[in-house]
Amino acid sequence: MRITTLLLGLCFCFNTFAQNFSFGKVSKEELEEKFNPLDSSANATYLYKYRRTYMQYRQEEGFSLVTEIQERIKIYNQEGFDYATKEVNLYKRGSDDEQILSLKGYTYNLVEDKLVETKLEKDGIFKTEESKYHNQAKFTMPNIKDGSVVEYKYTITSPFYWNIDDFEFQHDIPIKYVEAVFEAPEYFNFKPIPKGYFGFKPTTEAKRDVIRFSSSQRGAGGFNGSNGTTFSSSELEFIKNTSTYKLSNVPALKDEPFVNNINNYRSAVKYELSYTKFPQSPLKYFSTTWEDVVKTIYESPSFDVELDRTGYFEEDIDALISSISDPMARASLIYSHVKSRVKWNGYYGKYTDGGVRKAYKDQVGNDAEINLMLTAMLRYAGLNANPVLVSSRNNGIPLFPTLDGYNYVVSAIETLDGVILLDATSKYSTPNILPFRTLNWEGRIVRKDKSSSTINLYPKEKSKKTVSIIANLKDTGSLEGGIRTVKTNHDAMIYREQYLEADKNQYLEKLENKYTDMEIDGFEVKNEMDLSKPIMESFKFTLENQADIIADKLYFSPLFFLRTKENPFKLEKREFPVDFGYPSSSKYMINIDLPEGYKVEVIPEPLVMTMPDNLGTFKYNISASDKKIQLVIDTEINESIISPIYYEVLKEYFSKMVEKEAEQIVLTKV
């Protein structure tokens, strides 16, 4: 079997290299292909991905970045139609922005054994402003059918030559052949940062190239005294460093639940500007070491200077804390003040945008403005507060010294008892309970002397959920009763975000639909804004068809609608960690009154499961009398992140938990 698979793969590889990847040269064989030979589950496949990124010098403008893209995609079925739409994000800052140029595209179909092409027209191309920092170009290829091949190419020009998008070599569909080229003049030292589990290695080459300069000068002319213009030109030779990547048969990257960001594990390479060295100029470092990164960020006028501004808040803070001497009481008042005063505008950034003074005045700002402001106020109140650089979950994990790796700022108070992390962008956040978007491995705390150190962003204290149900089971199989849920820490914060920011009628409708036609009455939430207390939700409910009636017996799971119905872990093997975000525990206490005239015939056995190294536990205890069943289930996940070496154990743990919760009680009519 292995030999057959190997031969198939080798043949597939040779066929890939034999194909013509010139734009527009789509073959009949590509159109006739019904499925990917190495991944029959794929709905689409990249037949070819090409990217070349290089620097271009214009005498009037200096260096700019140019990226050329060509992609050819095979669509096997309707589920693959989404790959006929391409979204291109274009960065902008102030009056500078990236542009997409020379866009061409065709859809190819086989009609009555003839190749028919349909051109992408202008009415299929859209450009929108996504935010003050990004535009987006979007196009959808025309005339898509089962079996279509789409192909497009375009060029992106960018004035931000230091900001290079990742070269991605893996997607959620397979890639038959990918080719990527990166070129940079010797004046720019870019550090390649690889990631992912599918191996790759570039071939590198150094070539001579030249920059040509021209100039003109007006001066005294010929013998008749007229003015003339003289033209001159010069050349500057330099070394151009080129890295070329060629990969074939790249497997799809399969996503799964509890992944903090699948892009962290996608095979790719990031080019980070390490330093520049121009002729007759000293080296300028950017991100060779963490010290360089911290120095570059801290010395930015949009960071360090903003921390030193105090005049705009001094009067307000003096009035707030003048009668309070306890440092932590002062910190609590300041933290609440910032959360209530300044609203987060949804923008991420390690630098301020309009500045802390403007954000305080306008009562709105990005995360850096809010949390640098908070840090400055805490320092003003006498606390040892410092900013913490963070990479949000959607930004990836900065494993190597990098400027682009950080895109967010929180605040930290360093005390003798440890570090207290604060984020005032969320009004539901509390000390050491950061918004979920920031729970991403480690942050880097930056102090006044520009020293820095890493700090774990994941909480140590568990979030707890307790669910209590008292219910009556009817002989018709219906269930009615009451449920109360109590949540703490991150569970409470996430609940508040979902409930308090939602339309209450829509929230109830979603809750009823979640449990399939549940009728809810007496819905109540307590401690909505008292963040020092757990949040409590309670309501009465009625549900039909909660027990199967067969002859004179009733069959039902004692967890009813709350049971875990499927194992979230389905991959045979997982190479990346399982990220739960935070440690948690849950407890279900269920009391069921049995219908008159029935007795318990079969009841599940108690069970205790423990994962190795105290990663988690599952306890199932049940007892029964003639009139009542009592069930208590305790589950614990004790680590925020679980290594992939425990994946099989974790998968088996959840499989047994699902199986146990599905076990049924059998009642027999007396």
N, C-alpha and C positions, 0 to 999 in steps of 0.2 A: 504493500500500500504506500509506504514512504517513497519507494523508488518511482512508482507511478506519479505521485504528487511532484517529486523532484523533476522528473522528465517533463511533466506538464508545465511546471514553472519555468524550466529552461527554454522550452519551445516558446512559451509566452513572452519571455524576455527577448529572444532573438527576433520574434515577430515585431515586438515593440520598436526595436532599434531599426528595423527594416522599413518602418512606416515613413511617409513623407509628412513632415510637420510644417511645411511652408503654408502660409496663410491661404486658405481657400482650396487646398489640395486634400479635401476629404475623400476617402475611398469608399467604394461600394461595400467592401468588407466591413468597414466601421459601421455603416448604416444597417447592414444585415445582422450584426451581432445582437443576440437576444439577451445575453447576460454576461456578467464579468466571469471569466473562467476560474479566477482565483477567489471570488467572493460572490456566489450566486444570490446572496441576500441583498446585494447593493441595488438601490433604485436608480443610481446614476454612477458614472465614473468619469474622472478627468482622464481623457485620452492623452492630453498634453498640457503642461503648464510651463510657461516661459516668463522669466522676469530678468530684466537687466536694469540695474541702478548705477548711475555714474554721475560725476560732477562735470559741469559745463562752466567755462569761464567766459564772461562777456566783459569787455573793457569798461563799459559804462556802469555795469551792475555788480561786478565781482562774481563770486562762485554761486551757482545754484545747483539744485539736485534734479535729475531727470530720471524717471522710471518708465520703462517700456514694458507693457504687459501683453501677452497673448495666451488665450486659454481655449481649449477645445474640449467639449463635454458631451458624453453620450448619455442620453436619457432613455431608460429602458421601459418605464411605465409612468402612470399618472402620479404616483408618489414621488417621482423624481422631477416633476414639473417645476418645483421651486428653484431648481438649479438653472432654470432659464432666466432668472432674475438676478441681476448683479447690483450690489450697492457699494459705492466707492466713497469713503469718507475723505474729506478735503479739509485740512487744518487751515486756520486763519488766525491772524493776530494783528489788531489794528488795521492798517491799510494793506498789509501783506496777506496774500492768500495763495493756496495751491490751486492749480488749474488742470482740468482734464481736457486733452486735445486729441485730434485725429482719431476719434472713435469710429470704428467700423465693425459691423457684425452681420452674420448670416445664419439662418437656420436651414439645415439640409434635411430633406426627406427623400425616401425612395418611393416613387409613385409609378406603378406599372413597370417596375424594373428600371426606371429612369431616375437619375439624380435631379431633384428639383431644389433650387435655392430661393430663399426669401430674404430680402435685405431688411436690416434694421433701419427704420425711417426715423426722422426727427421727432415725430409725434409719440414715439416710444421711449424718448429720453427725457428725464425730468431732473431738475436741479433745485434743491430746497435748502433753506437755512435752518439747520438743526438747532444751533445755539450760537452764541456770540463767538464761540471758538471753532465751530465746525459747520461746513456746508456738506451736502451730500449729493452726489450724482447717482441716479438710479435708472436702469434701463431693463426692459423685459423683451426678450427675443420673441419674434412673431412666429405664428403658425407652428406651435409646438404640438407634437403628437407622440404616441408611443413609438420609440425607436429613433426619434429625431437626434441629430447631432447639431449642437450650436457652437459657434466659434466667434470670438470677438477679439479685438485688440485696441489698445489706446495708450496714450502717453500722459504722464502726470509731471508737471513742472512745479518745483517748489523752491521758494527763497530760503527755506529752513534746511540748509544743507547738513546741519548737525542732527536733524531729527529723522532718522531712517526707520521706516516701518519694518517689523520683523519679516524675515524671509521664511515663510511657512511652507514646510514640506509634507504636511499631513493634514487631512481634513476628515470630515465624518463620512466621506465616500472615498473609495480607493483612487489611487493615482497610478496610471500605467507608466508615465514618464514625465519627470520634472527636470527642468534645466534652469539654473539661476546664476547670474553673474553680478558681482559687485566690484566696482572700480573706484579707486580713490587716489588722488595725487599724493606724493610723498609729504606734503605739507600738513596732511591730516592723518593722525594715527587713530584708527578705529580698532577697538578691541572686540573680536567676535565672541559672543556668549551663546553657546549651544544649549539646547534643552530638548527634552523628550526621550523616548525609549527606542525609537527607530534610528539606528546609527547612520551617520553620514560624515564624510570628510572631503574638504575641498581640494582642488588642485590650485596651486598659487603660481603666479608668474609676475615678474617685474619687467616692464617695457619702458623704453624712452618715448617721451611725448614732448610736445612743444606748445607754448602759449605765444601767440603773436600779438604785438602791440603796434599801433600806428598813431602818428601825431602830425599835426600841421602847425605851421608858424607863419604869421604874416610879418613882412619886413620890407626894407628898401628894395626896390625892383631893379630894373635894367638901367641902361645908359640914359634913358629919357626921364629918369626920376620916378616912374610909376611904382606903386606898391605891388609886391608879389607874394605868393604863398608857396612855402616849401613843405614838402611832405617827407616824412621819414618813417621807418619801421624798424622794429627790433624783435628779437625772439628770446624766449626764456625756456631752456630745456629743463625737463624734470622727469622723475621716475613715476610711472603710473603702476600701482599695485593692483593686481586683479586676482579675485578668488572666484572659482567656477565650481558649481555643484551640479552633479548629474546623478539622479536616482531613478530607479525603476521598480515597479511593483510595490508601491508604498501602501500598506494596509490602511483601512479606515480606522479612525480613532473612535472607539465606541464609548459613548457617554453612559453614565450610570448615576443613580442617586448618591447624595452626600459627597459630591466633588466640589471643592471650593471654587475652582475655575478650571474648566477642562483645558484652557489654553496653557496652563502651567505644565501640562504633560504632552502637549502637541510638539512633535519634532519640528524644530525651527532654529534659526540663529538670529540673534540680535546684534547689530553693530552699534556699539556705544563709543562716542567720541572721547578718547582718552586724553589726548593733548594735541596742540597745534604747534608747528614750527615753520614760520615763514622766513624767507631770506632776510638777513640783517635784523632779525627779531628774536627775542628770547623765547624759550618754550613756555607755553601756557597750558597748565594742567587743568583737566576737568574732572575725570573720574578714574584715575589710575588706582587710587586707594580710597578707602572710606574717609580718610582724613581730607583728601582732595574734594570728595563729594560734599562733605559737611561744610568745608570752607567755602566752596562755590555757592551753596545754597544759603548759608548763614550770612555771607557778605552781600547778598543781593539786597538792593534798596527795598524790595518788596517783602523782605523777611526781617533782617536785623533791625533796620531803621524803624519798622512798624512796632517792634517789641519795645522800643525806647519811647514811644509816644505815650504820654500820660495826661496831658492837659485837657483833653476832651472828656475825660471821665472822672477826674479827681474830685470835683464838687459832689457828684452823685455818689461815689464810693465813700467819701468822707461821711456823708449823711447816713449812709447805709451801715457802716461798721464802727463809727466813732465811739459808741458805747459798749462795743464788744471787744474783749481782750483775748478770748480763746482763739488760737489760730485756725483750728478746724471749723469752729462756728463761723468765723469770718469767711473761710473758704466756701462753706455751704451757702451763705447769703450771696456771695459774689457769683457763684455758679448758677443759682436760681435767678439772679438778676439778669445775667447774660442770656440765659435760655428764654426768659420771658420778654426781654427787650429786643433781641436781634433774631430775625427769622432766617433760616438757611435757604438760599435761592436754588439749591440743587446742584450748584457747580462744584466740581472737585478741583483741587489745586494746592500745591505746596507754597505758592506765592499769593499775595493779596492781589486783588484786581483794582478796585477803586481806592483801596486803603482802609485801615481800621477806623479812622476818624469819620470818613464818609459812611461806612457801614453802620457805625453807631448812630450817626445822625439820621440816616435813611431807614434804620431799623431792619436792614436786610444785607446779607453778605455771603461770600463763599465760605467754605470750611476754614481756610487759612485765616481769613479776616476775623471770624468768630472765635476761633481757638487761640490765635495769637493775641487777640484782645483779652480773652480770658486769662491767658498767661501773664500778660502785662499787669492786669488788675490784681492778680494773686501776688505777684512780686511787690506791687505797690503796698499791699496789705501785710507784707513781711514774711510771706511764705517762700520756700525754696521751690519755685515753679519753673518748668522748662518745657519747650515744645517737643513733641515727638513726631518724627517723620514716619508716615505710614504708607504702605501700598494697599489700596482697597482691594477687596476680593475680586472685583472685575478688572483689576490692573495687573494681576499676576504677583509672583514672589520674586523680590530682588535678591538672588543668591550671590551675585557678584557686585562689586562697587559700581554703581550706576546712578546717573542723575534722573533718567526717565523712570527708574523703578519706583520712585516715590511720587505720589500724586495727592496726598492728603496729610492733614496735620491734626493731631489731638494735643491735649495738654496733660502734664504730669506734675504732681506734687511729691517731692522726695522727702520722706520722713524717716525717723529712726526705726519705725516699724515696717517700712517698706514703701513702695511706690503706689500712689493712688492715681489712676487714669481717669480723665474727664473728657467728655465731648459735648459741647454745648449746642451742637447743631440739631440734636434731638431733644425735644422737651420731655420725652419719656425716659431718657437715659439717666442713670444714677451713677455715683462713684464706682468705678471698676466694672460697670455694666455698660460697655460701649455698644454703639449700634452694630448690628450684624455685619454691615458692609465693611467694617474695619477689622473684623476678627480674621486676621490673615497672617499667621505665623508670628513674625517679630517686627517691631518697630525700632526706630533708632532715636534715642533721646539725645538732644543737642543742648549743651550747657553754655553759659555765658563765656567761658574761656575757649569755646569752640571744640572742646572735647566731646566725644560721643560714645555711646555704648548701646548694645542691643537690649531690648526689653520684650518679654513675652506678652503678646496681646490677648491670649486666651485666658478666660477667667479660671480661677481655681475653685471657686464655690459653685456647687451644683445649682442648676435651676430646677425647681421642684413643681410638680403638678399632682394635685390630689383630686380624684373624681369620686364623688359619692352618689350612689343611686339607691333609691327606695322605690320599688315598683311592684305592681300586681300583675301576674300573668293570668289571663282569662282562659277558660276552656275553649274559646273560639280561636285561640292563638294570638290574640291582640295583647298589647302591653301598654300599661299606663302607669305613670308615676312622676317622680321629680328627680332632677339631677343638679348637683352643685359642683362646680369646678373652681379650684383655687390654684393660682399660679404665682410664682416668685421669679425674681431676677430676670434673665433674658426671656423666659417664657412669658412673664408679665409684660415686659417692654414690647415684645412682638405683638401680643394680644392688644395692648393699648393702641399701637400703631394701626392695626387692622380694624379695630372697632371704632375708636374715637375719630379716625379720619374718614370713616365710611358713612354713607347714607344709612340710617338705622333700619329703614324698611327693607332696603336691599340686603343689608347684613342678615336680617332675620330670614329673608327669602332664601338666601344662599345656605343658611344653617339648616333650614327645613329641607332643601333639596339635597344637601350633603348626606342626610340620613334617609333619603328616599321617602318622600310623602309624610314626613313627621309633622304632626300638628303641635304647635308650641303655644303655651299660654303662660302668663305671669312672668315674662322675661324680665330679669333685673341684673344690673351690674353695680357692684359696690367698689369703693376706693378707686374710682376712675382716675382722679388726679392726685390722690394721696400716694405719692411714689414710695413713701416709707413703709407702706403696707402691701400685702399681696392683693392682687385683683381677684374679685370673686364674681362668677357668673352663675346664675341659677334660673331654672324655668321648669314648668310642668310640661309633660309631653304625652302624646298618644300615638301609638304605632300599630298598624295592622300587620298580620302575617309574620309574627316573630317566632312562631312555632309551627312545625309541620304536624298535621293531624293524620295519622294512619291507623285506621281501625279504632281501637280504644286506647291508643297511646299518643303522647305528645313528645316531640323531639325538638330540642333547642340548645343553642350554645348559651351558657350563662352570661357571656359578655354581650350577647345580642348584637346591636349595631355598632358597638365599640371595638369589636374584635379586629385584629390585624388580618386582613384577607389575603395578602400575598407577600412573599419575600421580596424586598426591594433589590436584593443582590442576585443578579441573574447571570453575570459573566462567569465562565469557567475559571478564568484567571484574571486577576486585576493587578496592574503594575504600579498604580498610583494609590496614595493613602485614602482612607475613608475619613472624611472631614465632617464631623457632626456640628462643628461650630463652637460648642460649649458642652461641658459635662452636665448630665441631667439625670433625674430620677422621676419616676411616676408611680402612683399608687392608685389602684382601683378598688373601691369598697362597694360591693353590690349585695343588696339584700332583696330577695325575691319572695313575695308571698305567693304560694301555690294555689291553684284553683281548688275549690271544694270537690271532694269525691275522687281525688287523685293521690297516688303515693309514688315515692321515688323508687324506680326499679334499677336504674343504672346511673352512676355518678362518676366523673373523671377522678383519677388518682391524683394526689398532691405531687408536685414536682419542684425540684430545685436544680437550676443550672448555673454554673459559674464558668466564665471564660478564663483562660490562663492570665497570669500576671495582673489579676484583679481588674481586668478591662471592663467587666460587666457581669451582672447577675440577673436571673429571672426566677421568681418564686411564685408558685401557684398553690394556694391553699383553699380548700373548699370543704364545707360541712353542710349537712342536711338533716332536717327533721321532717315530720309528717306535714308540716305547714309552711316551712321556710327553708330557703337555701341561702347560705352566706358564702360569698366568694371574695377573696383578697388576693390581688396580684401586685407584686412589687417588681419593678424593673429598674436597673441602673446601668448607665453608660458612664464610666468613671474618667474617660479621657476625651478631650476634644478631638484629637486626631489618633487614628489607629493605623499602624504601619501595614503595608500590603502583605507582610509576612504572616499576618494573622487573618488574611482574607478568608481562607477556607474555614477557619474556626468561626469567624463572624458569620459567614454565610450559613453554616450548619446551625449556629445558635439561633439565627432568625428563622430558619426553616423549622426547627423544632418548636419555636415559640408560636409560629403560625399554626402548626399542626396541633399544638396543645390547646390554643385558644379556640380551635374549631371543634374540639371534642364536645360531644353532646350529652346532655342529661336526658334520660328517658323517664317519663311519667306514665304510669299505668292507671287506668280507671279502676277504682275499687269495686 
